[in-house]
Amino acid sequence: MIRKIFFFIALIFFIGGCDDAKVEVANSVDENQSIEMLVLFEDAGISAVREFDRKVNSKNSYRILVNKKDYHASIRVMHDLNLPRKREYEIEKLTSQSGFFPQSQSLLTLKYDRVKALKLERQIEALAGVLDARVAIYSPNIRDSKIREKVEEPRASVVIRHFPTKVDLPFSLSSIRQMVSLAVNNLPEEQVAIELVPVNFSKKKHSLKASKIWPFSFYIDKNDLKLAKKQIYMALFFIFVFGLFVGAMMGFIFLYKKLST
């Protein structure tokens, strides 16, 4: 029994001492996005590395690793900056043929518009200063327009999240409008609506280090540290009381059997 107690205590200290252990925060990330994530993590004060993702049969696939104590901060960065972006899979899924029956012209038009939008998003996000982009394209169906006896014009809208700058934007809105106009048939540049959303990337906001509750390896946000300690200590107190109760009952049963004999 004493050996088990010592083994349990040693195990707790061993687990609690693994501060520099690396944990995975993203996988199946392409090379461009992996470099982007490393730079953004570095700006947030988070040490990160990348390595080939051996689970994926591709030379252009990586996984991102951070220190265990930086896990929560890295997840917050990824959530705020919408990283990593999974678009190649969606394009492949939309362009692949599914089922035995041919799809309607309206459904095919919607799919083609979505594929064009995804490709435009990828091109816009390659511009300097752009964090991410969302493109919506509407191409009217000629057959439906004839039935309704109303000619509709194609439309497109672009929402761009970017890092704010004190000077002019590093990308050109007219070039983006021209890019979208060339991708959609019969779409004039003035019909492309662009919405800019500045994103304040605060290093102080994301570089908050999680605190560790000794002797465990749990890392808790500093804002929740007090409440977490209270809950853990209450749980340990109830376990201690329960152990005393069980021990007292076992002692009572043992004493009762001994006196009865």
PADOLO-109238 format. One record per residue: residue number from 1; residue in three letters; x, y, z of N, C-alpha, C in turn. Coordinates in Angstrom, 2 decimals, padded with zeros to 5 digits. Example, Ala and Ser with C-alpha at 12.3 -4.5 7.8 and 13.67 -1.06 7.14 Angstrom:
<recs>
num:residu:n_px:n_py:n_pz:ca_px:ca_py:ca_pz:c_px:c_py:c_pz
1:ala:013.19:-005.69:007.80:012.30:-004.50:007.80:013.20:-003.30:007.80
2:ser:012.85:-002.25:007.08:013.67:-001.06:007.14:012.90:000.03:007.87
</recs>
This chain:
<recs>
num:residu:n_px:n_py:n_pz:ca_px:ca_py:ca_pz:c_px:c_py:c_pz
1:met:000.83:-001.21:000.00:000.00:000.00:000.00:000.87:001.26:000.00
2:ile:001.92:001.25:000.83:002.81:002.42:000.91:003.53:002.64:-000.42
3:arg:003.91:001.53:-001.09:004.58:001.64:-002.38:003.66:002.30:-003.42
4:lys:002.39:001.94:-003.38:001.44:002.53:-004.32:001.29:004.03:-004.09
5:ile:001.28:004.43:-002.82:001.15:005.86:-002.51:002.36:006.62:-003.02
6:phe:003.56:006.09:-002.78:004.78:006.75:-003.26:004.82:006.80:-004.79
7:phe:004.36:005.73:-005.43:004.32:005.71:-006.90:003.36:006.77:-007.43
8:phe:002.20:006.93:-006.79:001.21:007.91:-007.21:001.76:009.33:-007.05
9:ile:002.43:009.60:-005.94:003.01:010.93:-005.70:004.10:011.23:-006.73
10:ala:004.95:010.24:-007.01:006.02:010.44:-008.01:005.43:010.68:-009.39
11:leu:004.32:009.99:-009.70:003.68:010.17:-011.00:003.13:011.58:-011.15
12:ile:002.55:012.12:-010.08:002.01:013.47:-010.11:003.12:014.48:-010.38
13:phe:004.25:014.33:-009.67:005.36:015.26:-009.85:005.97:015.13:-011.24
14:phe:005.98:013.91:-011.78:006.54:013.70:-013.13:005.67:014.39:-014.17
15:ile:004.35:014.22:-014.04:003.44:014.84:-015.00:003.48:016.36:-014.85
16:gly:003.54:016.81:-013.61:003.57:018.25:-013.38:004.84:018.90:-013.86
17:gly:005.93:018.14:-014.00:007.20:018.73:-014.41:007.39:018.83:-015.90
18:cys:006.48:018.29:-016.70:006.63:018.30:-018.16:006.12:019.62:-018.71
19:asp:006.86:020.71:-018.46:006.42:022.03:-018.91:006.75:022.27:-020.37
20:asp:007.86:021.70:-020.85:008.34:021.99:-022.19:007.82:020.98:-023.22
21:ala:006.87:020.17:-022.84:006.32:019.19:-023.77:005.59:019.91:-024.90
22:lys:005.75:019.41:-026.11:005.11:020.00:-027.28:003.75:019.34:-027.52
23:val:002.76:020.16:-027.85:001.43:019.65:-028.17:001.02:020.19:-029.53
24:glu:000.21:019.42:-030.21:-000.23:019.79:-031.56:-001.46:020.68:-031.48
25:val:-001.45:021.78:-032.24:-002.59:022.68:-032.29:-003.24:022.70:-033.68
26:ala:-002.53:022.21:-034.69:-003.10:022.17:-036.05:-002.37:021.12:-036.87
27:asn:-003.10:020.50:-037.78:-002.50:019.52:-038.67:-003.06:019.69:-040.08
28:ser:-002.45:019.00:-041.02:-002.84:019.07:-042.43:-002.86:020.51:-042.94
29:val:-001.84:021.28:-042.55:-001.74:022.68:-042.95:-000.75:022.79:-044.10
30:asp:-001.11:023.56:-045.14:-000.19:023.71:-046.27:000.98:024.61:-045.88
31:glu:001.97:024.69:-046.77:003.22:025.38:-046.44:003.01:026.87:-046.19
32:asn:002.21:027.53:-047.04:002.01:028.97:-046.88:001.34:029.30:-045.55
33:gln:000.29:028.55:-045.23:-000.41:028.81:-043.98:000.43:028.44:-042.76
34:ser:001.26:027.41:-042.88:002.11:027.04:-041.76:003.11:028.15:-041.44
35:ile:003.69:028.76:-042.49:004.61:029.89:-042.28:003.87:031.08:-041.68
36:glu:002.66:031.34:-042.18:001.86:032.44:-041.66:001.54:032.24:-040.17
37:met:001.20:031.00:-039.79:000.88:030.72:-038.40:002.11:030.88:-037.50
38:leu:003.28:030.45:-037.98:004.50:030.60:-037.19:004.81:032.08:-036.94
39:val:004.62:032.91:-037.96:004.89:034.35:-037.81:003.91:034.98:-036.83
40:leu:002.62:034.64:-036.96:001.62:035.22:-036.07:001.80:034.74:-034.63
41:phe:002.17:033.49:-034.46:002.46:032.99:-033.11:003.64:033.72:-032.50
42:glu:004.66:033.96:-033.32:005.84:034.67:-032.82:005.47:036.09:-032.41
43:asp:004.61:036.75:-033.19:004.16:038.10:-032.85:003.38:038.11:-031.53
44:ala:002.70:036.98:-031.23:001.93:036.88:-030.00:002.77:036.40:-028.82
45:gly:004.07:036.19:-029.04:004.93:035.73:-027.96:004.83:034.25:-027.68
46:ile:004.40:033.47:-028.68:004.23:032.02:-028.53:005.30:031.30:-029.35
47:ser:006.03:030.41:-028.70:007.06:029.64:-029.40:006.40:028.45:-030.10
48:ala:006.56:028.37:-031.42:005.93:027.31:-032.20:006.91:026.76:-033.22
49:val:006.72:025.50:-033.57:007.52:024.84:-034.60:006.58:024.09:-035.54
50:arg:007.08:023.78:-036.70:006.30:022.98:-037.64:007.11:021.77:-038.06
51:glu:006.40:020.72:-038.41:007.04:019.51:-038.91:006.10:018.84:-039.89
52:phe:006.64:017.96:-040.72:005.82:017.28:-041.72:004.75:016.43:-041.04
53:asp:003.56:016.49:-041.60:002.47:015.68:-041.08:002.54:014.31:-041.74
54:arg:003.04:013.34:-041.03:003.24:012.01:-041.59:001.95:011.24:-041.78
55:lys:000.87:011.71:-041.16:-000.41:011.03:-041.31:-001.05:011.32:-042.67
56:val:-000.59:012.39:-043.33:-001.12:012.78:-044.63:-000.08:012.47:-045.69
57:asn:-000.51:011.84:-046.75:000.40:011.44:-047.82:000.63:012.61:-048.76
58:ser:001.30:013.64:-048.25:001.58:014.82:-049.06:002.81:015.52:-048.50
59:lys:003.68:016.00:-049.41:004.88:016.70:-048.97:004.58:018.15:-048.58
60:asn:003.37:018.62:-048.93:003.00:020.00:-048.64:002.01:020.05:-047.48
61:ser:002.19:019.18:-046.50:001.29:019.14:-045.36:002.11:019.15:-044.07
62:tyr:001.77:020.07:-043.19:002.52:020.24:-041.95:001.58:020.22:-040.75
63:arg:002.18:020.02:-039.58:001.45:020.19:-038.33:002.21:021.16:-037.45
64:ile:001.48:021.93:-036.67:002.04:023.00:-035.85:002.06:022.54:-034.40
65:leu:003.22:022.71:-033.75:003.39:022.31:-032.35:003.78:023.53:-031.52
66:val:003.22:023.61:-030.31:003.56:024.68:-029.37:003.86:024.05:-028.02
67:asn:004.47:024.84:-027.13:004.68:024.38:-025.77:003.34:024.16:-025.06
68:lys:003.33:023.19:-024.19:002.09:022.84:-023.51:001.48:024.03:-022.77
69:lys:002.33:024.87:-022.19:001.83:026.01:-021.42:001.26:027.10:-022.33
70:asp:001.59:027.06:-023.64:001.08:028.06:-024.58:-000.11:027.56:-025.37
71:tyr:-000.64:026.40:-025.02:-001.71:025.79:-025.82:-002.95:026.69:-025.88
72:his:-003.42:027.15:-024.72:-004.64:027.95:-024.68:-004.47:029.27:-025.42
73:ala:-003.31:029.90:-025.27:-003.05:031.16:-025.97:-003.02:030.95:-027.48
74:ser:-002.44:029.84:-027.93:-002.37:029.57:-029.38:-003.75:029.28:-029.96
75:ile:-004.59:028.58:-029.19:-005.96:028.33:-029.66:-006.72:029.64:-029.79
76:arg:-006.48:030.57:-028.87:-007.14:031.87:-028.93:-006.71:032.64:-030.17
77:val:-005.41:032.59:-030.48:-004.91:033.26:-031.68:-005.55:032.65:-032.93
78:met:-005.60:031.33:-033.00:-006.17:030.66:-034.16:-007.65:030.99:-034.32
79:his:-008.37:031.07:-033.21:-009.80:031.39:-033.27:-010.02:032.82:-033.74
80:asp:-009.25:033.77:-033.19:-009.43:035.18:-033.55:-009.03:035.46:-034.99
81:leu:-008.02:034.76:-035.49:-007.51:035.01:-036.83:-008.00:033.99:-037.86
82:asn:-008.90:033.10:-037.43:-009.51:032.13:-038.35:-008.46:031.29:-039.07
83:leu:-007.61:030.67:-038.28:-006.53:029.83:-038.82:-006.63:028.42:-038.22
84:pro:-006.27:027.40:-038.99:-005.94:027.43:-040.42:-007.21:027.39:-041.27
85:arg:-007.10:027.82:-042.51:-008.25:027.83:-043.42:-008.24:026.57:-044.27
86:lys:-009.36:025.86:-044.28:-009.48:024.61:-045.02:-010.33:024.86:-046.27
87:arg:-009.65:025.19:-047.37:-010.40:025.49:-048.59:-010.20:024.45:-049.68
88:glu:-009.02:023.85:-049.75:-008.75:022.90:-050.82:-009.72:021.72:-050.74
89:tyr:-010.01:021.29:-049.52:-010.93:020.16:-049.36:-012.32:020.52:-049.86
90:glu:-012.76:021.76:-049.58:-014.10:022.17:-050.01:-014.17:022.28:-051.52
91:ile:-013.12:022.78:-052.16:-013.10:022.86:-053.62:-013.16:021.46:-054.23
92:glu:-012.38:020.55:-053.68:-012.38:019.18:-054.19:-013.75:018.52:-054.01
93:lys:-014.39:018.80:-052.89:-015.69:018.21:-052.62:-016.76:018.76:-053.56
94:leu:-016.68:020.05:-053.87:-017.69:020.66:-054.74:-017.52:020.24:-056.20
95:thr:-016.28:020.03:-056.63:-016.03:019.70:-058.03:-016.14:018.21:-058.33
96:ser:-016.19:017.37:-057.32:-016.30:015.93:-057.55:-017.75:015.55:-057.86
97:gln:-017.90:014.54:-058.69:-019.22:014.05:-059.06:-019.73:013.10:-057.99
98:ser:-020.95:013.33:-057.52:-021.55:012.48:-056.50:-022.92:012.00:-056.98
99:gly:-023.17:010.71:-056.84:-024.45:010.16:-057.25:-024.46:009.74:-058.70
100:phe:-025.54:009.04:-059.09:-025.66:008.52:-060.45:-026.47:009.45:-061.35
101:phe:-027.28:010.31:-060.77:-028.17:011.15:-061.56:-027.54:012.52:-061.78
102:pro:-027.75:013.10:-062.97:-027.19:014.43:-063.25:-027.83:015.50:-062.36
103:gln:-027.05:016.49:-062.03:-027.54:017.56:-061.17:-028.21:018.65:-062.00
104:ser:-029.12:019.37:-061.37:-029.85:020.42:-062.07:-028.92:021.57:-062.41
105:gln:-029.35:022.37:-063.40:-028.54:023.49:-063.84:-028.40:024.54:-062.73
106:ser:-029.44:024.72:-061.94:-029.38:025.70:-060.85:-028.37:025.28:-059.80
107:leu:-028.35:023.98:-059.47:-027.40:023.50:-058.47:-025.97:023.58:-058.98
108:leu:-025.77:023.25:-060.25:-024.43:023.35:-060.84:-023.94:024.80:-060.84
109:thr:-024.85:025.74:-061.13:-024.48:027.16:-061.12:-024.05:027.60:-059.73
110:leu:-024.78:027.17:-058.71:-024.41:027.51:-057.33:-023.05:026.92:-056.96
111:lys:-022.79:025.68:-057.39:-021.51:025.04:-057.09:-020.36:025.77:-057.77
112:tyr:-020.54:026.12:-059.05:-019.48:026.80:-059.79:-019.20:028.17:-059.18
113:asp:-020.26:028.86:-058.76:-020.07:030.16:-058.12:-019.28:030.02:-056.83
114:arg:-019.58:028.95:-056.08:-018.87:028.76:-054.81:-017.40:028.42:-055.04
115:val:-017.12:027.60:-056.06:-015.73:027.27:-056.39:-014.97:028.52:-056.82
116:lys:-015.61:029.36:-057.65:-014.97:030.62:-058.06:-014.69:031.49:-056.84
117:ala:-015.65:031.55:-055.92:-015.48:032.36:-054.72:-014.32:031.86:-053.87
118:leu:-014.22:030.54:-053.72:-013.12:029.98:-052.93:-011.76:030.29:-053.54
119:lys:-011.67:030.20:-054.86:-010.40:030.50:-055.53:-010.06:031.99:-055.41
120:leu:-011.09:032.85:-055.49:-010.85:034.28:-055.33:-010.41:034.61:-053.91
121:glu:-011.00:033.94:-052.94:-010.59:034.14:-051.55:-009.12:033.81:-051.36
122:arg:-008.69:032.72:-051.96:-007.29:032.32:-051.86:-006.37:033.36:-052.51
123:gln:-006.78:033.92:-053.64:-005.95:034.92:-054.31:-005.91:036.23:-053.52
124:ile:-007.04:036.63:-052.95:-007.08:037.89:-052.19:-006.27:037.76:-050.91
125:glu:-006.33:036.60:-050.27:-005.59:036.40:-049.03:-004.08:036.37:-049.24
126:ala:-003.66:036.19:-050.49:-002.22:036.22:-050.79:-001.69:037.65:-050.85
127:leu:-002.59:038.64:-050.84:-002.15:040.04:-050.88:-001.61:040.47:-049.52
128:ala:-000.67:041.37:-049.53:-000.06:041.86:-048.29:-001.09:042.61:-047.45
129:gly:-001.09:042.31:-046.16:-001.98:042.99:-045.23:-003.33:042.36:-045.06
130:val:-003.68:041.38:-045.91:-004.99:040.73:-045.83:-004.90:039.53:-044.89
131:leu:-005.78:039.50:-043.91:-005.83:038.37:-042.99:-006.65:037.24:-043.56
132:asp:-007.88:037.51:-043.91:-008.71:036.53:-044.62:-009.78:037.26:-045.40
133:ala:-010.42:036.54:-046.32:-011.42:037.14:-047.19:-012.58:036.18:-047.38
134:arg:-013.76:036.75:-047.58:-014.95:035.98:-047.89:-015.60:036.59:-049.13
135:val:-015.85:035.74:-050.11:-016.41:036.20:-051.38:-017.73:035.48:-051.63
136:ala:-018.75:036.24:-052.01:-020.05:035.69:-052.38:-020.37:036.12:-053.80
137:ile:-020.69:035.13:-054.65:-020.97:035.40:-056.07:-022.36:034.88:-056.41
138:tyr:-023.10:035.71:-057.15:-024.42:035.27:-057.64:-024.43:035.41:-059.15
139:ser:-024.55:034.28:-059.86:-024.66:034.27:-061.31:-026.08:033.84:-061.67
140:pro:-026.85:034.68:-062.32:-028.24:034.31:-062.64:-028.30:033.17:-063.64
141:asn:-029.26:032.32:-063.45:-029.49:031.21:-064.37:-030.29:031.72:-065.57
142:ile:-029.75:031.53:-066.78:-030.38:032.06:-067.99:-031.77:031.45:-068.18
143:arg:-031.91:030.15:-067.90:-033.19:029.49:-068.08:-034.24:030.06:-067.13
144:asp:-033.85:030.28:-065.88:-034.79:030.87:-064.91:-035.14:032.30:-065.28
145:ser:-034.20:033.04:-065.83:-034.46:034.42:-066.23:-035.48:034.48:-067.36
146:lys:-035.41:033.52:-068.30:-036.38:033.48:-069.39:-037.77:033.14:-068.88
147:ile:-037.85:032.25:-067.91:-039.15:031.88:-067.35:-039.76:033.06:-066.62
148:arg:-038.96:033.79:-065.88:-039.46:034.94:-065.11:-039.61:036.18:-065.98
149:glu:-039.11:036.13:-067.22:-039.15:037.27:-068.14:-038.48:038.50:-067.51
150:lys:-037.44:038.24:-066.75:-036.71:039.31:-066.10:-035.22:038.97:-066.15
151:val:-034.46:039.86:-066.74:-033.02:039.64:-066.86:-032.33:040.13:-065.60
152:glu:-031.65:039.22:-064.93:-030.92:039.57:-063.72:-029.44:039.72:-064.04
153:glu:-028.80:040.60:-063.31:-027.38:040.83:-063.50:-026.59:040.10:-062.42
154:pro:-025.39:039.64:-062.77:-024.56:038.98:-061.75:-024.10:039.99:-060.70
155:arg:-023.89:039.47:-059.49:-023.45:040.33:-058.38:-022.37:039.61:-057.60
156:ala:-021.58:040.41:-056.89:-020.53:039.83:-056.06:-020.24:040.78:-054.90
157:ser:-019.92:040.18:-053.77:-019.54:040.97:-052.59:-018.32:040.33:-051.95
158:val:-017.48:041.17:-051.39:-016.22:040.72:-050.79:-016.09:041.35:-049.40
159:val:-015.82:040.52:-048.42:-015.55:040.99:-047.06:-014.09:040.65:-046.76
160:ile:-013.31:041.68:-046.45:-011.87:041.50:-046.23:-011.54:041.90:-044.80
161:arg:-010.96:040.98:-044.06:-010.41:041.32:-042.74:-008.92:041.57:-042.91
162:his:-008.49:042.69:-042.40:-007.09:043.09:-042.62:-006.54:043.71:-041.36
163:phe:-005.20:043.77:-041.31:-004.53:044.45:-040.21:-004.60:045.95:-040.44
164:pro:-005.00:046.71:-039.43:-005.10:048.17:-039.61:-003.72:048.81:-039.79
165:thr:-003.68:049.83:-040.63:-002.43:050.55:-040.89:-002.66:052.05:-040.70
166:lys:-001.60:052.75:-040.32:-001.68:054.20:-040.13:-001.60:054.94:-041.46
167:val:-001.14:054.27:-042.50:-001.04:054.88:-043.83:-002.05:054.19:-044.75
168:asp:-001.86:054.32:-046.04:-002.76:053.71:-047.01:-002.70:052.19:-046.93
169:leu:-003.77:051.57:-047.38:-003.83:050.11:-047.38:-002.75:049.54:-048.30
170:pro:-002.14:048.43:-047.92:-001.09:047.85:-048.77:-001.65:047.13:-050.00
171:phe:-002.96:047.00:-050.09:-003.58:046.35:-051.26:-004.53:047.34:-051.93
172:ser:-004.78:047.09:-053.20:-005.59:048.01:-054.00:-007.01:047.47:-054.14
173:leu:-008.00:048.29:-053.78:-009.41:047.88:-053.92:-009.82:047.76:-055.39
174:ser:-009.29:048.65:-056.22:-009.63:048.58:-057.65:-009.09:047.29:-058.27
175:ser:-007.91:046.84:-057.82:-007.36:045.58:-058.34:-008.21:044.40:-057.90
176:ile:-008.72:044.44:-056.69:-009.58:043.35:-056.21:-010.89:043.33:-056.99
177:arg:-011.47:044.52:-057.24:-012.70:044.58:-058.04:-012.45:044.03:-059.45
178:gln:-011.33:044.39:-060.03:-011.00:043.89:-061.37:-010.80:042.37:-061.35
179:met:-010.18:041.86:-060.30:-009.95:040.42:-060.17:-011.28:039.66:-060.12
180:val:-012.22:040.17:-059.32:-013.53:039.52:-059.20:-014.32:039.66:-060.49
181:ser:-014.24:040.83:-061.12:-014.98:041.07:-062.36:-014.52:040.13:-063.48
182:leu:-013.23:039.87:-063.56:-012.71:038.97:-064.59:-013.09:037.51:-064.32
183:ala:-013.34:037.17:-063.07:-013.68:035.78:-062.73:-015.14:035.45:-062.98
184:val:-015.99:036.47:-063.04:-017.44:036.26:-063.22:-017.85:036.87:-064.55
185:asn:-018.56:036.09:-065.34:-018.99:036.56:-066.66:-019.98:037.72:-066.55
186:asn:-019.75:038.74:-067.38:-020.67:039.88:-067.50:-020.86:040.63:-066.18
187:leu:-019.85:040.64:-065.35:-019.93:041.36:-064.07:-019.08:042.62:-064.16
188:pro:-019.72:043.80:-064.18:-018.93:045.03:-064.20:-018.28:045.29:-062.84
189:glu:-017.19:046.01:-062.86:-016.43:046.24:-061.63:-017.24:047.01:-060.59
190:glu:-018.12:047.91:-061.05:-018.89:048.71:-060.09:-019.95:047.88:-059.36
191:gln:-020.20:046.66:-059.83:-021.17:045.79:-059.16:-020.51:044.93:-058.08
192:val:-019.23:045.11:-057.88:-018.50:044.35:-056.85:-018.45:045.20:-055.57
193:ala:-019.14:044.73:-054.55:-019.16:045.45:-053.27:-018.07:044.91:-052.36
194:ile:-017.31:045.81:-051.75:-016.20:045.43:-050.88:-016.41:046.04:-049.50
195:glu:-016.32:045.20:-048.49:-016.43:045.64:-047.09:-015.11:045.34:-046.39
196:leu:-014.53:046.35:-045.77:-013.26:046.21:-045.07:-013.50:046.13:-043.56
197:val:-012.89:045.15:-042.93:-013.03:044.95:-041.48:-011.64:044.92:-040.87
198:pro:-011.22:045.99:-040.20:-009.89:045.96:-039.56:-009.88:045.06:-038.34
199:val:-008.81:044.32:-038.16:-008.65:043.40:-037.03:-007.49:043.89:-036.18
200:asn:-007.78:044.22:-034.94:-006.74:044.68:-034.02:-006.08:043.47:-033.37
201:phe:-004.90:043.15:-033.85:-004.15:042.01:-033.31:-003.27:042.51:-032.18
202:ser:-003.73:042.29:-030.96:-003.01:042.78:-029.79:-002.10:041.69:-029.26
203:lys:-000.81:041.97:-029.21:000.15:041.00:-028.68:-000.13:040.75:-027.20
204:lys:-000.51:041.81:-026.48:-000.77:041.67:-025.05:-001.97:040.77:-024.81
205:lys:-002.95:040.85:-025.70:-004.17:040.06:-025.54:-003.89:038.57:-025.67
206:his:-003.02:038.20:-026.61:-002.80:036.79:-026.90:-001.58:036.20:-026.20
207:ser:-000.75:037.05:-025.60:000.46:036.54:-025.00:000.28:036.25:-023.51
208:leu:-000.97:036.26:-023.04:-001.20:035.92:-021.64:-000.84:034.46:-021.40
209:lys:000.06:034.22:-020.46:000.48:032.87:-020.17:-000.48:032.22:-019.19
210:ala:-000.80:031.00:-019.47:-001.67:030.27:-018.55:-000.89:029.89:-017.31
211:ser:-001.58:029.86:-016.19:-000.96:029.53:-014.91:-001.18:028.08:-014.59
212:lys:-000.22:027.51:-013.91:-000.26:026.10:-013.58:-000.67:025.91:-012.12
213:ile:-001.54:024.93:-011.88:-001.98:024.62:-010.52:-001.10:023.49:-010.00
214:trp:-000.23:023.81:-009.07:000.70:022.83:-008.53:-000.05:021.81:-007.69
215:pro:000.31:020.51:-007.71:001.41:019.92:-008.47:000.95:019.31:-009.79
216:phe:-000.26:019.68:-010.25:-000.81:019.10:-011.46:-000.26:019.81:-012.69
217:ser:-000.56:019.24:-013.85:-000.08:019.82:-015.10:-001.17:020.62:-015.80
218:phe:-002.20:021.01:-015.08:-003.27:021.79:-015.68:-002.81:023.23:-015.85
219:tyr:-003.12:023.80:-017.03:-002.83:025.20:-017.27:-004.15:025.94:-017.44
220:ile:-004.37:026.94:-016.60:-005.62:027.67:-016.56:-005.34:029.13:-016.86
221:asp:-006.29:029.75:-017.57:-006.19:031.18:-017.81:-006.14:031.92:-016.48
222:lys:-005.30:032.95:-016.42:-005.14:033.67:-015.16:-006.44:034.24:-014.63
223:asn:-007.36:034.59:-015.56:-008.64:035.14:-015.13:-009.49:034.09:-014.42
224:asp:-009.28:032.81:-014.75:-010.08:031.74:-014.15:-009.29:030.97:-013.09
225:leu:-008.10:031.44:-012.76:-007.23:030.68:-011.85:-007.84:030.56:-010.45
226:lys:-008.37:031.65:-009.93:-008.91:031.64:-008.57:-010.08:030.68:-008.45
227:leu:-011.00:030.73:-009.43:-012.16:029.85:-009.41:-011.74:028.39:-009.58
228:ala:-010.76:028.14:-010.47:-010.31:026.77:-010.69:-009.67:026.18:-009.44
229:lys:-008.85:026.99:-008.75:-008.25:026.51:-007.51:-009.32:026.17:-006.47
230:lys:-010.32:027.01:-006.37:-011.38:026.78:-005.40:-012.11:025.47:-005.70
231:gln:-012.41:025.22:-006.98:-013.13:024.01:-007.35:-012.28:022.76:-007.11
232:ile:-010.98:022.84:-007.46:-010.11:021.68:-007.27:-009.91:021.38:-005.78
233:tyr:-009.70:022.43:-004.99:-009.50:022.21:-003.55:-010.76:021.70:-002.88
234:met:-011.93:022.14:-003.35:-013.19:021.62:-002.81:-013.35:020.14:-003.15
235:ala:-012.97:019.78:-004.39:-013.07:018.37:-004.80:-012.12:017.51:-003.97
236:leu:-010.89:018.01:-003.75:-009.93:017.26:-002.93:-010.42:017.14:-001.48
237:phe:-011.08:018.18:-000.97:-011.61:018.14:000.40:-012.69:017.07:000.53
238:phe:-013.60:017.02:-000.45:-014.67:016.02:-000.40:-014.10:014.60:-000.54
239:ile:-013.06:014.45:-001.37:-012.42:013.14:-001.49:-011.78:012.74:-000.17
240:phe:-011.14:013.71:000.50:-010.52:013.45:001.79:-011.56:013.05:002.83
241:val:-012.68:013.78:002.88:-013.76:013.45:003.83:-014.34:012.08:003.54
242:phe:-014.53:011.80:002.24:-015.06:010.49:001.86:-014.11:009.38:002.26
243:gly:-012.79:009.61:002.09:-011.80:008.61:002.49:-011.82:008.38:004.00
244:leu:-011.97:009.47:004.78:-012.07:009.31:006.22:-013.31:008.51:006.61
245:phe:-014.41:008.79:005.92:-015.66:008.08:006.22:-015.52:006.59:005.90
246:val:-014.94:006.28:004.72:-014.76:004.87:004.34:-013.81:004.19:005.31
247:gly:-012.71:004.89:005.68:-011.76:004.30:006.63:-012.39:004.05:007.98
248:ala:-013.22:004.99:008.44:-013.89:004.81:009.73:-014.86:003.64:009.68
249:met:-015.59:003.50:008.58:-016.53:002.39:008.46:-015.80:001.06:008.44
250:met:-014.70:001.00:007.70:-013.93:-000.25:007.64:-013.34:-000.58:009.01
251:gly:-012.86:000.46:009.72:-012.34:000.22:011.07:-013.42:-000.25:012.03
252:phe:-014.61:000.33:011.88:-015.73:-000.08:012.74:-016.11:-001.53:012.48
253:ile:-016.16:-001.91:011.17:-016.52:-003.29:010.82:-015.45:-004.26:011.34
254:phe:-014.18:-003.88:011.16:-013.08:-004.73:011.64:-013.14:-004.91:013.17
255:leu:-013.40:-003.80:013.88:-013.48:-003.87:015.35:-014.68:-004.69:015.80
256:tyr:-015.79:-004.54:015.08:-017.00:-005.29:015.43:-016.78:-006.79:015.26
257:lys:-016.13:-007.19:014.16:-015.87:-008.61:013.93:-014.92:-009.16:014.97
258:lys:-013.92:-008.36:015.36:-012.95:-008.83:016.33:-013.58:-008.98:017.71
259:leu:-014.47:-008.04:018.09:-015.12:-008.17:019.40:-016.15:-009.28:019.42
260:ser:-016.77:-009.52:018.26:-017.79:-010.60:018.23:-017.18:-011.99:018.31
261:thr:-015.89:-012.08:017.92:-015.23:-013.38:018.02:-014.60:-013.55:019.38
</recs>
